[in-house]
């Protein structure tokens, strides 16, 4: 069963900020949720927190997610490196994190032992660092450092301070952006069609890949999506980036970003995952340096699907199946394969 652990920050509790709201929302989305009142939170200590959490009945597995705010995100790192080597969770969300003691004796207990980042980065399939560009407590470079050491996605939301009622106001009794990020409930067919039509009007060819590409082949949305995977040509990258920036999208910093695969996102948790190709003399789309041997074969780019009854280019069904093979499949990938199988039944 999907389960979520929410860890609050220093001198906070389970009933402050957006924690009660997120707790309830995740339960409504089918999660088992625990938002504990961490012991002696006025002076956080990783060993004390770990003893409290690990002595409970709470279990961590591949369906677990962990959400930490402020010192709760730092405590998360200490918890992860304590989990057994064969335990791996699905995703970790570090909100307003920091890498070192910024407040003297108050948070000494978070840094009594050095973090084993090589160990920590193996304990979760996904890492998301959410930070504001004007956090009054935790400088952005701290989140940048942790992202560099662990990997994952670094999402910088402008002007959100410390994602708390104290720093921003009553708006942070809720955190809809985080909920959309967790549940992947942010995108609709209209969003995809609008993107496709806008780019076509600018002379940019776009092919849908990933889950939306599968849905286009079926002709309707079959599951929630947190991003739109698109394939475009190298010659059109500058046009795409200009288009996204005018709509308040910013680059999401990922550990594996490259000129041929990068992501942009906006303040509504809409994400565009861009795959860049360059055609060779045979019409195959070379994906990255030729020496890497990665390619979108010509026939893979011949798919035509529909969303909202509007034709849209996408990866062909045959190649969508192949692209969903050869790696550890997630639940949503299995669902995509089931959908693709229905096309030939």
N, C-alpha and C positions, 0 to 999 in steps of 0.2 A: 504494500500500500504506500502511496506517495505520502511523505511526511516532511515536516518543516520545523526546524528549531530556530527561534528568534532570540538573539542575544542583545540586550540593551547596553547602554553605555554607562559611564561613571556617574554615580549618585542618581541614577535613574531607576526605573522599575518597569514591570510589564504593562503598566497602565498609562504610561506617558507617551507623548508624541504620537506616531502613527502605528505603534505596535498593536493595540487592541483592534484597530480597524483592519490591519493586514491579517491578523490572526483570524478574524471572522471571515474575511474575504477568501482566504486560502481554504478554510473549512468548507465554504460554499463551492469551492472548485475541487473538492474531493480529497483534500489533504488532511492528515492527522497532524495537529499543530501543538507545539509546546512553546510557551513564552514564559520561562521561569523568572522568578525574582532572584537574581544572582546574589549569593551571600556576601554581605559587607561590601556592597557595590560602591560605597563612598571611597573605598581604597581597593581597586580591583587587583586580583592576584590570580595568575594562571593556575598554579597548583591547587589553590582553594576551589576555583571554579571547576577545574577538571575533576577533582574528587567529588564535588557535588553532582555534576552532570553524569559522570561515569558510574556513580553508585546508584543512579536512578534506574528505572525500568526502560528508559529510552534506548532504542536500538538504531544504529547507523547501518545503512545498506545502499545499494545502487539506486534506490528510489528516494534517498534523503537529499534535502537541500538544507543549507545553513545560511542564515541571514544575520549579519552583525552590524551594529551601528556604533561608530566611534570606538571606544575601548572594547566594545563587544566584538568588533571586527578583528582587533588585535588578539583578543582572547581566543577567537576562532582559530587563528594560526597555531596557537599553543595546543588547542584541542586536537586539531588535525594531525600534528606530528606525534601525538600520543596514541592515536588510534592504531590498532593492529595493522601489520603490513598488508594483510589481505582484505582490508576494509577500504572501500572507495565509495564516495558519495557522488551524487549526480552533479550538483552545482553549489557554488559558494558565492555569496553576494556581500562584498565588503563596502560599506557605505561610510564615507568620512573617516577613512583609516589613517594611521600614522605609523612610522617605522621605528621611532625611538622615543626615549623619555623627554617629553616637552614640558613637564610640570613638576619636576623634582620628586619628592617623596610620595606624592599623590598616586603616581602610576608606576612606582618602582617594581611592584609585583608583576608587572607585565613583561619585564625585561630582565628578570633574574637569570634566565638561561638564554643563550643565543638561539635564534630560529634556524632550523635545518631546512632551508628552502628546497633543497634537492628532494628531501623526503616529503615536504608539504605539497609540492606541486604534483606528486603522484596520487594524492589522496582524494582528488576531485576531478571529474571529467571536464567540468567547466568552471572558470573563474570570471567574475565580473567585479570590477572596481568602479564604483560610482563616486564621483567627487565633484565639488563645485569649484569654480575658478575664483571664488571670493570667500572660501571657508575661513572664518576668523580664528579658528583653533588649529586646524590641521593643514599645513601648506600642501599645495598640489604636488610639489616635488616628492613628498612622502609617498603618495599613492603611485606616482610614476616609478619610484624606486621599487616598491613592492610588485608592481606590474612587471617591471623588468626582471625581477628575481623569480617570479612565479609563472608569468604568462597569462593568457586569457585576454579579456577585453577591458580596456580602460575607457569609460564613458564620462566625459566632462560636461556637466550641465551648467550653463552660465547662470550666475546670480542666485544660487540656491542656498548660500551660506553653509550651515552645518546640517541641513535637512532636519531641522528641529523647530519646535514651537518657540523655544527660547530665542533662537537667532533669527527666525524668519517670520514667525507669527502663527496664528491659528490654522492657516492653510495646511500645516504639517501635522494635523490630526489625521490626515489621510496621505497616502503616497501612491496615487494611481499609476505613475510612471513605473514604479517598481513592480506593482502587480502585473502590469502588461508585460514587463520584461520576463517575469517568472512564468506567467501562464501563456505567453505568446498569443494574446487575444487582441493585438493592436491593429491588424491589417484586414482589409476587406477586398472583395473582388473589384470594387470601384477604385480603390487605391492602385491596384495593379493595372487596370485598364487606363486610368488617367496617366500613369507613368509611361505606359507604352505609347499612348496617343500623343502625348507631349513630345516624346523623343522622336517619334515618326515625323511629327510636324517640323522638327528641326533637322530632318534628314538623317537621323541616327537609327540604324537597324538594331533591334534588341530581340534577344531570344530568352524566354523564360527557362530557367533550370530549377533543380531542386523540387521542393514540394509544390510550389505554385505551377511549375512546369507539368507535374503529374496532374494537378487539378485541371489545367487547361486542356489536357488530352481527354479528360472525362467530361469537361464542359461545365464544371461547377466546383465550388470550394467543398472539400471533403474533410478538412481538419483545420484547427487553428494554425496560424503561421506568425512567427515573430520577425521574419525578414522576407525580402524578395530577392531571390538569386537571379541575377541577369548576366547574360553574355553580350558583350559589345566588342567592336573592333578598336584596336589601338588608336586609330586615327580619330576616334570619336570621344576619347577619354576627357579631353579638355572641355568639350561641349557639355558632357554629362556632369562634370564637377562644377562648372559654372551654373548649370541648371539647379543642382542640389544646393549649392551655397546660397543662391537667391531665395531658396525656400527654407533657409535656416537649418540646413543639415550641416553637421560637422563630421570630420573624420573620426572614426572609432579606432583607437590605437590597440592593435592586436599583436600578440607575440609573433605571429606568422605573416604579418602584412607584407606585401610585395607590390611592385608596379603592376603585376598581372592579377593580383587578388587583394582587394581591400574593401573596407566597409565604411559607409556613412550612415549617420542616424540623426533624428531630430528630437525635439522635446516632447513628442507624443509616443515615443518608443517605436517609431517606424524605422526600420533598418533596410538598407540596400546593400547587398553583398555582390560586389562587382567582379566578374571574371573577364579578363581581357585577352582577346585573341588577335592573331595576325595571320591572314590567309597566305598559304604557300601557293606554288604554281598549279597545284591540283585541287585547290579549293578547300583544303583542310585547314582548320583553325588551330594554329600553333599556340599553345597555352604556356607562356613563359619561354625561357631560353630553349633553343632547339636541342641542346645537349641533354635537357631533362627528359626529353621524349614524351612529353605530355601534349595531348592533342584532342581537339574536338573534330572527329572525322567528318568529312563533307556530308555524309548521309545523316549524321546525328543532328545536323542543323536544318534538316528538311521537315521537321515536325510542324504541323499547324493544329492549334487547338482553338478553344473558344472560352471566353469568360463574359458573362452578361450578353451572350449571343454575339459577341464581337470577335472576329478572327484575330489570333495572336500567334506569333512565331514562338516555338518552344522546341526543346529537345525531343527527338522522335521517341516513340514508345520503346522500340527495341534498345536504343541507347540509354534511355532513362533507366531501364532495368539493369543494364550493364554498369552504369554509373552508380547505382545503388548497391553494387556488389563489391567484394574485395576488401571490406573493412568491417570493424565491429559495428553491427547494425544497432541503432537506437530504436526505441519503441515507435517513434514517428516514421523511421525508415521502413520498418516492417509494415506499417500501415500503408505507406506509399506503394510498397511491393504488392500488397494485397489488392490495392486499387488498380495497379498496372495489370495484374493477372486477370482482372475482370474484363479488360479490353479484348483479350483473346479467348474468352470463354463464351 
